[in-house]
Amino acid sequence: MNEEPPGDPDVAARDEDVAARAYGRRFRDKGNKREDWAIDVFREVFARLDEPARVDRLLFDLGRYYNALTNAPIVDLATRRRVADCLSRGAKREAEALVRTCLERYRGGIDDGLDRSDL
């Protein structure tokens, strides 16, 4: 005689609202990285390596968000500083490699259909 109580319709509505807000913030299904806000920011970083101030701001933004796979920010402060140092010295390839390492950590080895030509 263990009957489950009927579901609360307000709870379902609240859950749908939360999902809609998360979608609106562009944090979508991590299985589809093509629609992930962080991937878009990484793309912009790679496209603007000639603009150190813009790259620093973009990496700052990525550092504000949590990477659940690494239990750390998407881009940590030490890496951000190293990238800024590389760009100030004109070492674009080294800076790009550092950022690519952060991207790979963020993607977590997921086969999401992206390759180097997509970024």
Residue pairs with C-beta under 8 A, 6 or more apart in sequence:
22 28
25 37
26 35
26 36
26 37
26 40
27 36
27 37
28 35
28 36
29 35
30 36
30 110
31 110
31 112
32 112
33 39
33 107
33 110
33 112
33 113
33 114
34 112
34 113
34 114
34 118
38 62
38 65
38 74
38 106
39 103
39 114
39 119
41 58
41 61
41 62
42 62
42 99
42 102
42 103
42 106
42 119
43 119
44 58
45 55
45 58
45 59
45 99
46 96
46 99
46 119
48 54
48 55
48 58
49 55
49 87
49 92
49 95
49 96
50 92
52 84
52 87
52 88
55 83
55 84
55 87
55 95
56 80
56 83
56 84
59 75
59 79
59 80
59 83
59 84
59 99
60 80
62 73
62 74
62 75
62 102
63 73
63 74
63 75
63 76
63 77
63 80
64 73
65 73
65 74
66 72
66 73
66 74
67 73
67 74
67 105
67 106
69 105
69 106
69 108
70 105
70 106
74 102
74 106
75 99
75 102
79 98
79 101
79 102
82 95
82 98
83 95
83 98
83 99
86 92
86 94
86 95
86 98
87 95
103 119
107 114
